[in-house]
Amino acid sequence: MIIEDAAFEPNNQKSIVKPYALTHGTMECHDLKQTRRFLEEFLGMECVRHAPPGMVMRCGMKFHIVCLEVGDEVRPCTIANHWGLDVRTKEEVDQAHVKLTELKDYYGIKTIMPVEMQHGVYSFYFEDMNSAWWEIEYYDGFLHDDFFDFGDRYTDTVLETDIKQ
C-alpha cells in the first residue's frame, strides 16, 4: 500500500525550522545484545546494528529510536518519559501484560504496572532492564491524529488544580 506523502505533511508554515518528519529519538541501554533480544522477541521491533555501541529500532513508519550501549552509565527514566506502542485490541493489551508477567525474569523487567483505562486509552506501563519505561496501549482512534484534529482544549494558564501534589 502506497500512502501519499501529502497526507502526512506537517502544519509548520509559521515555524522557523520546517521539518517534514520527526524521525528519531534516543535511549540508552546496559547491553545491546540483551536489549535487542527483548526489543525483537517481545516488542516486535525491527533492529539494525549501525555502529559498535549502537543500533536503531523501528516499528513501521518513518520514526526510529537510536539505542546506545553505555554500560553502567545508563540514566534511569521516569514513567512520565516513556515510549508508547499501540496494539489493535484491548485483548492484545491483556495478552501482552500476561506474557510480560510470565517472562519478567527472562527479560529482566523491573516493574509492571496494572492494566487500566487512563487518559483515554486501555494500557499498562512497564520498566525494562535499562530503566526505560514503555506503555502498551489500545486506542480507539487512528495513530492519535485526532489529538490534533481536536485542537487545543485548554488555555496556557496553569490552574492550581492542574498541578499534581
Backbone as CSV, one residue per row, in Angstrom:
resi,resn,N_x,N_y,N_z,CA_x,CA_y,CA_z,C_x,C_y,C_z
1,MET,0.834,-1.172,0.000,0.000,0.000,0.000,0.887,1.246,0.000
2,ILE,0.687,2.130,-0.917,1.450,3.366,-1.011,0.599,4.503,-0.447
3,ILE,1.172,5.220,0.488,0.476,6.349,1.095,1.114,7.623,0.568
4,GLU,0.303,8.522,0.104,0.835,9.777,-0.418,1.473,10.576,0.699
5,ASP,2.670,11.119,0.433,3.354,11.938,1.420,2.545,13.162,1.811
6,ALA,1.705,13.666,0.906,0.906,14.862,1.197,-0.016,14.643,2.391
7,ALA,-0.446,13.399,2.601,-1.326,13.102,3.731,-0.619,13.308,5.061
8,PHE,0.709,13.332,5.049,1.486,13.461,6.267,2.285,14.760,6.316
9,GLU,1.926,15.723,5.494,2.640,16.996,5.504,2.400,17.720,6.826
10,PRO,3.462,18.174,7.481,3.291,18.866,8.756,2.702,20.262,8.579
11,ASN,2.025,20.727,9.597,1.459,22.068,9.610,2.457,22.983,10.319
12,ASN,3.503,23.377,9.617,4.559,24.174,10.250,4.897,25.445,9.461
13,GLN,3.911,25.999,8.781,4.154,27.187,7.966,4.641,28.374,8.810
14,LYS,4.262,28.432,10.086,4.625,29.574,10.936,5.926,29.366,11.698
15,SER,6.535,28.201,11.594,7.753,27.948,12.366,8.998,28.392,11.604
16,ILE,10.080,28.546,12.333,11.362,28.916,11.723,11.952,27.707,11.008
17,VAL,12.035,26.580,11.693,12.512,25.337,11.091,11.313,24.665,10.433
18,LYS,11.495,24.121,9.261,10.412,23.497,8.506,10.679,21.995,8.307
19,PRO,10.696,21.206,9.393,10.946,19.776,9.209,9.776,19.104,8.512
20,TYR,10.049,18.017,7.802,8.970,17.271,7.167,8.596,16.034,7.974
21,ALA,9.430,15.650,8.980,9.108,14.479,9.794,9.904,14.515,11.090
22,LEU,9.302,14.025,12.154,10.022,13.723,13.385,10.590,12.336,13.158
23,THR,11.911,12.199,13.103,12.498,10.965,12.615,13.055,10.035,13.674
24,HIS,13.536,10.560,14.801,14.147,9.649,15.755,14.228,10.239,17.159
25,GLY,14.441,9.354,18.093,14.715,9.677,19.479,15.868,8.789,19.915
26,THR,16.334,8.964,21.133,17.493,8.211,21.607,17.209,7.631,22.979
27,MET,17.676,6.431,23.208,17.607,5.816,24.529,18.926,5.115,24.812
28,GLU,19.167,4.838,26.067,20.398,4.174,26.484,20.090,2.743,26.917
29,CYS,21.113,1.905,26.863,20.958,0.538,27.371,22.254,0.083,28.029
30,HIS,22.117,-0.925,28.886,23.292,-1.524,29.529,24.009,-2.456,28.566
31,ASP,23.251,-3.258,27.825,23.810,-4.304,26.991,22.992,-4.415,25.701
32,LEU,23.610,-4.144,24.558,22.897,-4.170,23.283,22.314,-5.537,22.957
33,LYS,23.063,-6.599,23.211,22.598,-7.944,22.859,21.334,-8.295,23.648
34,GLN,21.338,-8.071,24.943,20.174,-8.361,25.787,18.995,-7.468,25.398
35,THR,19.274,-6.199,25.163,18.224,-5.253,24.803,17.620,-5.613,23.448
36,ARG,18.466,-5.952,22.486,17.968,-6.308,21.154,17.068,-7.536,21.221
37,ARG,17.480,-8.533,22.007,16.650,-9.741,22.147,15.253,-9.364,22.640
38,PHE,15.173,-8.513,23.662,13.883,-8.084,24.202,13.081,-7.282,23.174
39,LEU,13.738,-6.336,22.519,13.049,-5.481,21.550,12.486,-6.289,20.378
40,GLU,13.249,-7.246,19.873,12.794,-8.040,18.736,11.820,-9.142,19.159
41,GLU,12.179,-9.920,20.179,11.366,-11.067,20.567,10.051,-10.671,21.232
42,PHE,10.110,-9.688,22.125,8.897,-9.357,22.871,8.137,-8.185,22.259
43,LEU,8.823,-7.085,21.977,8.129,-5.890,21.494,7.927,-5.850,19.987
44,GLY,8.519,-6.756,19.239,8.295,-6.816,17.797,8.965,-5.707,17.013
45,MET,10.024,-5.142,17.544,10.750,-4.082,16.846,11.674,-4.683,15.792
46,GLU,11.914,-3.930,14.754,12.935,-4.262,13.763,14.193,-3.536,14.206
47,CYS,15.295,-4.264,14.394,16.539,-3.665,14.881,17.657,-3.855,13.870
48,VAL,18.516,-2.854,13.758,19.687,-2.905,12.881,20.860,-2.306,13.642
49,ARG,21.948,-3.045,13.714,23.169,-2.551,14.372,23.861,-1.622,13.385
50,HIS,24.018,-0.351,13.736,24.579,0.628,12.809,25.931,1.172,13.255
51,ALA,26.349,0.837,14.476,27.633,1.302,14.997,28.053,0.348,16.106
52,PRO,29.353,0.284,16.448,29.783,-0.630,17.521,29.005,-0.434,18.835
53,PRO,28.736,0.814,19.253,27.993,0.953,20.508,26.494,1.184,20.309
54,GLY,25.971,1.005,19.081,24.580,1.375,18.910,23.823,0.612,17.838
55,MET,22.500,0.700,17.945,21.599,0.127,16.949,20.409,1.075,16.811
56,VAL,19.655,0.884,15.742,18.413,1.619,15.573,17.278,0.612,15.570
57,MET,16.116,1.074,16.046,14.943,0.209,16.053,13.771,0.999,15.525
58,ARG,12.794,0.269,14.980,11.585,0.918,14.498,10.442,-0.084,14.495
59,CYS,9.270,0.479,14.349,8.056,-0.331,14.223,7.194,0.370,13.181
60,GLY,7.550,0.180,11.915,6.835,0.845,10.838,7.130,2.338,10.807
61,MET,6.501,3.018,9.913,6.567,4.466,9.768,7.993,4.976,9.557
62,LYS,8.179,6.295,9.665,9.477,6.911,9.408,10.271,7.180,10.676
63,PHE,9.701,6.919,11.827,10.355,7.223,13.098,11.151,6.021,13.594
64,HIS,12.351,6.272,14.113,13.136,5.200,14.713,13.772,5.691,16.012
65,ILE,14.223,4.749,16.814,14.895,5.056,18.070,16.319,4.569,17.959
66,VAL,17.262,5.405,18.312,18.665,5.036,18.371,18.923,4.532,19.786
67,CYS,19.470,3.346,19.916,19.768,2.764,21.224,21.280,2.672,21.370
68,LEU,21.820,3.319,22.384,23.261,3.370,22.591,23.658,2.612,23.849
69,GLU,24.622,1.715,23.708,25.117,0.966,24.864,26.070,1.850,25.652
70,VAL,25.738,2.091,26.907,26.577,2.926,27.776,26.953,2.211,29.073
71,GLY,26.652,0.921,29.163,27.011,0.135,30.343,26.358,0.667,31.609
72,ASP,27.171,0.822,32.645,26.654,1.274,33.936,26.322,2.765,33.963
73,GLU,26.527,3.457,32.863,26.237,4.897,32.801,24.794,5.191,32.387
74,VAL,23.949,4.162,32.260,22.544,4.372,31.902,21.895,5.279,32.934
75,ARG,21.221,6.303,32.447,20.473,7.206,33.329,19.018,6.747,33.360
76,PRO,18.528,6.387,34.547,17.142,5.907,34.641,16.140,6.974,34.189
77,CYS,15.068,6.523,33.566,13.971,7.395,33.156,12.850,7.280,34.188
78,THR,11.869,8.141,34.055,10.677,8.036,34.880,9.524,7.590,33.988
79,ILE,8.432,7.210,34.616,7.260,6.761,33.862,6.722,7.873,32.960
80,ALA,6.948,9.128,33.332,6.484,10.250,32.509,7.295,10.366,31.214
81,ASN,8.451,9.732,31.156,9.300,9.727,29.970,9.304,8.299,29.430
82,HIS,8.293,7.965,28.629,8.145,6.592,28.167,7.923,6.532,26.659
83,TRP,8.039,5.322,26.108,7.785,5.040,24.702,6.457,4.309,24.622
84,GLY,5.590,4.693,23.691,4.276,4.080,23.558,4.187,3.172,22.352
85,LEU,3.595,1.999,22.557,3.353,1.044,21.481,1.868,0.737,21.433
86,ASP,1.240,0.963,20.285,-0.177,0.678,20.126,-0.370,-0.725,19.585
87,VAL,-1.381,-1.409,20.132,-1.819,-2.696,19.600,-3.250,-2.519,19.101
88,ARG,-3.785,-3.510,18.407,-5.066,-3.349,17.709,-6.313,-3.598,18.556
89,THR,-6.176,-4.274,19.719,-7.353,-4.581,20.534,-7.013,-4.523,22.026
90,LYS,-8.050,-4.412,22.848,-7.868,-4.488,24.305,-7.325,-5.862,24.693
91,GLU,-7.776,-6.884,23.994,-7.320,-8.241,24.287,-5.811,-8.376,24.082
92,GLU,-5.278,-7.684,23.089,-3.830,-7.721,22.865,-3.079,-7.040,23.997
93,VAL,-3.651,-5.996,24.575,-3.047,-5.360,25.753,-3.002,-6.376,26.890
94,ASP,-4.142,-7.031,27.137,-4.218,-8.030,28.210,-3.228,-9.168,27.977
95,GLN,-3.146,-9.655,26.738,-2.217,-10.747,26.416,-0.768,-10.322,26.636
96,ALA,-0.435,-9.100,26.232,0.930,-8.600,26.419,1.257,-8.516,27.908
97,HIS,0.294,-8.084,28.711,0.505,-7.971,30.153,0.753,-9.354,30.773
98,VAL,-0.044,-10.332,30.374,0.122,-11.697,30.890,1.490,-12.239,30.494
99,LYS,1.845,-12.121,29.216,3.123,-12.662,28.733,4.311,-11.941,29.375
100,LEU,4.227,-10.624,29.529,5.325,-9.890,30.151,5.491,-10.321,31.604
101,THR,4.385,-10.542,32.291,4.446,-11.009,33.677,5.113,-12.385,33.738
102,GLU,4.756,-13.274,32.807,5.369,-14.609,32.749,6.863,-14.539,32.459
103,LEU,7.266,-13.612,31.579,8.652,-13.538,31.104,9.462,-12.442,31.794
104,LYS,8.937,-11.890,32.858,9.582,-10.776,33.562,11.051,-11.079,33.891
105,ASP,11.319,-12.205,34.497,12.690,-12.540,34.883,13.570,-12.830,33.667
106,TYR,13.014,-13.486,32.665,13.776,-13.816,31.451,14.310,-12.558,30.779
107,TYR,13.468,-11.514,30.698,13.880,-10.279,30.039,14.437,-9.235,31.008
108,GLY,14.448,-9.515,32.299,14.998,-8.564,33.267,14.107,-7.353,33.494
109,ILE,12.799,-7.535,33.363,11.850,-6.436,33.546,11.819,-6.053,35.023
110,LYS,11.870,-4.759,35.298,11.923,-4.277,36.681,10.547,-4.043,37.285
111,THR,9.645,-3.417,36.541,8.339,-3.037,37.073,7.277,-3.257,36.012
112,ILE,6.126,-3.792,36.417,4.968,-3.924,35.531,3.784,-3.332,36.273
113,MET,3.183,-2.314,35.697,2.010,-1.679,36.295,0.754,-2.424,35.839
114,PRO,-0.351,-2.278,36.577,-1.591,-2.953,36.166,-2.195,-2.338,34.899
115,VAL,-2.990,-3.133,34.194,-3.733,-2.652,33.030,-4.900,-1.817,33.534
116,GLU,-5.134,-0.679,32.894,-6.259,0.170,33.280,-6.617,1.130,32.160
117,MET,-7.819,1.699,32.280,-8.226,2.789,31.386,-7.631,4.061,31.968
118,GLN,-6.866,4.771,31.164,-6.249,6.009,31.629,-6.018,6.919,30.428
119,HIS,-6.173,8.195,30.636,-6.021,9.214,29.597,-6.617,8.795,28.247
120,GLY,-7.773,8.137,28.292,-8.482,7.787,27.064,-8.015,6.540,26.357
121,VAL,-7.099,5.776,26.969,-6.616,4.542,26.356,-6.642,3.406,27.374
122,TYR,-6.676,2.191,26.864,-6.594,0.986,27.684,-5.145,0.539,27.608
123,SER,-4.427,0.560,28.736,-2.991,0.348,28.639,-2.367,-0.068,29.967
124,PHE,-1.074,-0.372,29.870,-0.242,-0.557,31.065,1.169,-0.083,30.750
125,TYR,1.873,0.287,31.817,3.259,0.724,31.716,4.164,-0.343,32.306
126,PHE,5.403,-0.384,31.803,6.411,-1.235,32.438,7.788,-0.627,32.251
127,GLU,8.679,-0.993,33.169,10.067,-0.519,33.159,10.954,-1.686,32.739
128,ASP,11.743,-1.492,31.680,12.579,-2.577,31.177,13.905,-2.677,31.933
129,MET,14.776,-3.555,31.451,16.056,-3.819,32.107,16.999,-2.616,32.091
130,ASN,16.709,-1.630,31.271,17.546,-0.436,31.155,16.947,0.779,31.861
131,SER,15.913,0.559,32.658,15.181,1.640,33.336,14.493,2.569,32.348
132,ALA,14.167,2.043,31.162,13.334,2.769,30.197,11.897,2.317,30.421
133,TRP,10.963,3.258,30.317,9.551,2.944,30.515,8.847,2.831,29.167
134,TRP,7.898,1.901,29.089,7.114,1.629,27.886,5.642,1.604,28.276
135,GLU,4.780,1.947,27.321,3.344,1.813,27.510,2.802,0.998,26.336
136,ILE,2.114,-0.091,26.641,1.435,-0.868,25.605,-0.032,-0.512,25.727
137,GLU,-0.607,-0.008,24.616,-1.955,0.544,24.705,-2.818,0.192,23.508
138,TYR,-4.121,0.204,23.783,-5.120,0.145,22.729,-5.831,1.492,22.746
139,TYR,-5.862,2.147,21.601,-6.518,3.438,21.452,-7.522,3.316,20.321
140,ASP,-8.759,3.658,20.604,-9.819,3.544,19.605,-9.818,4.775,18.698
141,GLY,-8.744,4.935,17.972,-8.577,6.058,17.055,-7.548,5.663,16.015
142,PHE,-7.080,6.595,15.237,-6.086,6.280,14.212,-4.788,7.017,14.500
143,LEU,-3.834,6.315,15.022,-2.486,6.855,15.253,-2.484,8.194,15.984
144,HIS,-3.440,8.397,16.830,-3.505,9.587,17.680,-3.618,10.890,16.905
145,ASP,-3.942,10.824,15.608,-4.110,12.045,14.822,-5.228,12.913,15.371
146,ASP,-6.224,12.285,15.999,-7.352,13.091,16.472,-6.961,14.025,17.609
147,PHE,-5.830,13.797,18.278,-5.350,14.789,19.245,-5.244,16.155,18.550
148,PHE,-4.720,16.127,17.350,-4.508,17.360,16.610,-5.782,17.839,15.937
149,ASP,-6.649,16.913,15.537,-7.935,17.289,14.955,-8.777,18.076,15.957
150,PHE,-8.689,17.706,17.237,-9.465,18.386,18.277,-8.951,19.803,18.527
151,GLY,-7.665,20.026,18.293,-7.065,21.327,18.601,-6.878,21.499,20.098
152,ASP,-6.426,22.677,20.496,-6.208,22.958,21.917,-7.521,22.868,22.671
153,ARG,-7.503,22.160,23.777,-8.682,22.061,24.638,-8.512,22.894,25.902
154,TYR,-7.314,23.344,26.157,-7.022,24.103,27.366,-6.225,25.348,27.010
155,THR,-6.305,26.336,27.867,-5.520,27.554,27.667,-4.111,27.316,28.202
156,ASP,-3.246,28.272,28.019,-1.894,28.166,28.541,-1.833,28.503,30.029
157,THR,-2.932,28.920,30.607,-2.974,29.246,32.028,-2.983,27.956,32.834
158,VAL,-2.055,27.836,33.773,-1.999,26.664,34.630,-2.785,26.967,35.896
159,LEU,-3.770,26.131,36.159,-4.578,26.280,37.350,-3.964,25.469,38.485
160,GLU,-4.221,25.868,39.697,-3.691,25.141,40.837,-4.149,23.682,40.817
161,THR,-5.347,23.432,40.300,-5.868,22.065,40.234,-5.165,21.227,39.169
162,ASP,-4.432,21.876,38.252,-3.691,21.150,37.222,-2.377,20.580,37.746
163,ILE,-1.903,21.099,38.854,-0.611,20.699,39.407,-0.807,19.507,40.324
164,LYS,-0.127,18.418,40.026,-0.252,17.213,40.862,0.578,17.406,42.119
165,GLN,-0.009,17.077,43.210,0.664,17.198,44.512,1.585,16.040,44.757
